[in-house]
Amino acid sequence: MSTKPKILIVDDDPDLRRGLNLRLRANHYDTSYATDGFSAIAMAQKERPDLIILDIGLPAGDGFVVLDRLQQSAALSAIPVIVLTARDPQFNRERTLKAGATAFLQKPADNSELLNVIRATLNPAWPGTVGAS
Amino acid sequence: MSDQHPHVLLIEDNPGDADLVRLRLVESRSDVDVRCVDRLSAGLSRLSEEQPAVVLLDLNLPDSHGADTFRKVLSKAPGVPVVVLSGQDDEELALKAVHQGVQDYLVKGNFDSKQLARAMRYAVERQALITSLDMSRRQQLQFKDQFLSHVSHELRTPLTCIHQFTTIMLDGISGELSGEQREHLETILRSANQLRSMIGDLLEATRAESGKISIEPRCLVAADVIQQAASMMKASAQEKRIGLEAAVDTRIPMIYADPDRALQALLNLIENAIKFTPFEGSVMVKACLVEADHDFVYISVADTGRGITPEARNLIFERLYQDPNSIDDSRKGLGLGLYITRELIRLHGGRIWVESQLGHGTVFSFTLPLFSMAKLLKPVIAVEGRLRDSISLITIELSPLLASSAGNWDRDRRQCLQLLRSCVLPDKDTVLPPFENSNGGELFLVVASTDEHGAKILEKRIREQLEHSQELKTGCVFQVATTELDLPSQESGESIEQNVQKVAGVITETAMLKLQRTGNSNGHAKNIGNLAGQQTIEGRIL
């Protein structure tokens, strides 16, 4: 069937979810979404996405809880996570990266930057990296 | 202090004067212990063990005289009230002491028990007031910081929606647009961009105020920073048909600055210049060296705007300052940009100033420190006016496996730096600030005061540490190499400075060779040029 990469969007704001969904689909990604920490883990187990875009401020288990659960699960710990949050990078960037996130972006993120990070994360051997040359 | 009986620390070397003070205290029936010492050193060590209610301080002691005496006490115990016991002919000095933080003074032999008790009581009260004011000021700053951090978070969420859906429409994801619709949407996006940068400035300004901005200096090519800033501002200059030019003296050596912060400062100035320059004017960015000052590069941004009045020149770097005479039809902004810029430059140890003549444009100038390898090396490789017997150089080239700009690379290279610092001996070895190579990787240099054999041992330790780190092992590739340096002959009568300079030259050369080998012929400039290119192609960046 479809070979498009699957991205799980985790955000409690419906408008942000819808916007990100449109943007990602327009760039040929398959998407699914979750609205809180608890269902994020459930969706990750069910969908086995190639990538998760994760907000920090979430009901029923915030982003840090989600990162923790993902890390603890043998089946899910390999899924890369991009944290996309309105929170202050000064207090959150290091912390999320330490908790296992692959990248940290602050909202509003520039579209091209977000898409570049997604591409690089999904495909570590993307041309231009040291590993490929 | 609260669980101890309050006591007075009397620092007085004259036994007669000390007895007199004790007598006055007994007369005043104040319920305090007096602990007396006759040397400043003894007083200071008492102060590090216990906190008295008041210090009574004679300024002329066997081991300290005059202003030094009270300054040392104040800096040792900043929260403890001090009353100076002054000689008859010393009142001037005592007054000076009061201006610099001492609570009060009494002239020896000239006070009774009531005056002594009152001076002590008031000193305690005033000190408590100062302490509580200071504390509430700090609490206010912290509250402001938290409040703004919270507000900025809440403002960013709706702003993200505006940005996302505006760009979705502009990118044609939701269908074709008419020319007019496109124009309106571009206006929305511009305003959203403005809002975002204002939110950022608010946070930055509060942080600057509470000293929370930190910089991480690195070796940079000044021309790269200027070129990057110019290419990022090209589009907004073109909108007003303003000629934006950069002239950089090619002889400028590497500078020592935080790349993001230096860029931010320069962008602020260029943005301002464009804002206050009329259509078809020009903005010129220059970097040069100054004969009289070998430690700094001088960077200036000159515009052909209408200039600034002398009154405004004095206020322009203050927070929230906006030019009241601005007849410009663009929006004013928050008045935080130049304040933040000044703080960023100050953090680098540089300075910033403005020159302007009404009607003849404005020039903002600032300085950033030049990188001096010799200055960093000297304390490590020179002892007693001679070079060490052998000096080795270990190079560590670290490159990211994943070309992710936002992710772990930043963390990894910092971790590598920390790790190297933990491997070396502080007074014999040093880790130089890292160089960036054109692959986006990093070159670290460790200078060790040892021969090849010792350096190999250090190299092994570094290797083991790097391999031991899970993050570095999975996210990066690294290469480590060691060479013992050929040292200049020290019998030829050259000064230690000249010899250190020579070693610095050899190390710089090695670094440049490594940077070229790992990169392509254009080195730094190419890499930064590419980045800047990406950013200008994508015209709609928040």
Contacts between the chains, C-beta under 8 A, distances in Angstrom:
chain1	res1	chain2	res2	distance
A	13	B	157	6.1
A	13	B	161	7.6
A	15	B	161	4.7
A	15	B	165	7.9
A	16	B	157	7.1
A	16	B	160	6.0
A	16	B	161	6.0
A	16	B	164	7.0
A	19	B	160	7.9
A	19	B	161	6.2
A	19	B	164	3.5
A	19	B	165	5.5
A	19	B	168	6.5
A	20	B	164	6.8
A	22	B	168	5.5
A	22	B	173	5.9
A	22	B	174	7.3
A	23	B	164	6.6
A	23	B	167	7.8
A	23	B	168	6.2
A	23	B	173	7.1
A	26	B	168	7.7
A	26	B	171	7.3
A	26	B	173	4.4
A	57	B	153	7.8
A	82	B	406	7.9
A	86	B	152	7.9
A	86	B	153	4.8
A	86	B	154	7.7
A	86	B	156	3.7
A	86	B	157	5.2
A	86	B	160	6.7
A	87	B	153	5.6
A	88	B	149	5.0
A	88	B	152	7.1
A	88	B	153	6.9
A	88	B	203	7.2
A	90	B	207	7.8
A	90	B	212	7.9
A	91	B	149	7.5
A	94	B	411	7.1
A	97	B	407	7.2
A	97	B	408	6.2
A	97	B	411	5.3
A	101	B	407	7.9
A	102	B	404	7.0
A	102	B	407	5.2
A	102	B	408	6.8
A	103	B	404	5.7
A	103	B	406	4.3
A	103	B	407	3.6
A	103	B	408	7.6
A	104	B	406	6.1
A	104	B	407	7.3
A	105	B	406	5.5
A	106	B	156	7.5
A	107	B	156	5.3
A	107	B	157	6.9
A	107	B	159	7.8
A	107	B	160	4.2
A	108	B	156	6.6
A	108	B	159	5.6
A	108	B	160	4.0
A	108	B	163	4.2
A	108	B	164	7.1
A	108	B	192	7.6
A	108	B	196	6.4
A	108	B	542	5.0
A	109	B	160	7.9
A	109	B	542	7.8
A	110	B	538	7.2
A	110	B	541	4.6
A	110	B	542	5.6
A	111	B	167	5.7
A	111	B	171	7.9
A	111	B	538	7.8
A	111	B	540	7.7
A	112	B	534	7.4
A	112	B	538	4.4
A	112	B	541	7.3
A	113	B	405	7.1
A	113	B	406	6.9
A	116	B	405	7.0
A	117	B	404	5.7
A	117	B	405	7.0
A	117	B	406	5.2
A	117	B	407	6.9
A	120	B	402	5.9
A	120	B	403	5.2
A	120	B	404	4.5
A	120	B	405	8.0
A	120	B	407	8.0
A	121	B	402	7.4
A	121	B	404	6.3
A	121	B	407	7.5
A	124	B	401	6.4
A	124	B	402	4.9
A	126	B	403	5.8
A	128	B	403	5.3
A	129	B	400	7.2
A	129	B	401	6.5
A	129	B	402	6.2
A	129	B	403	4.0
A	130	B	399	4.0
A	130	B	400	6.3
A	130	B	401	6.4
A	130	B	403	7.8
A	130	B	439	5.5
A	130	B	440	7.5
A	130	B	441	6.3
A	130	B	477	6.3
A	131	B	401	4.4
A	131	B	402	7.5
A	131	B	477	7.2
A	133	B	439	7.7
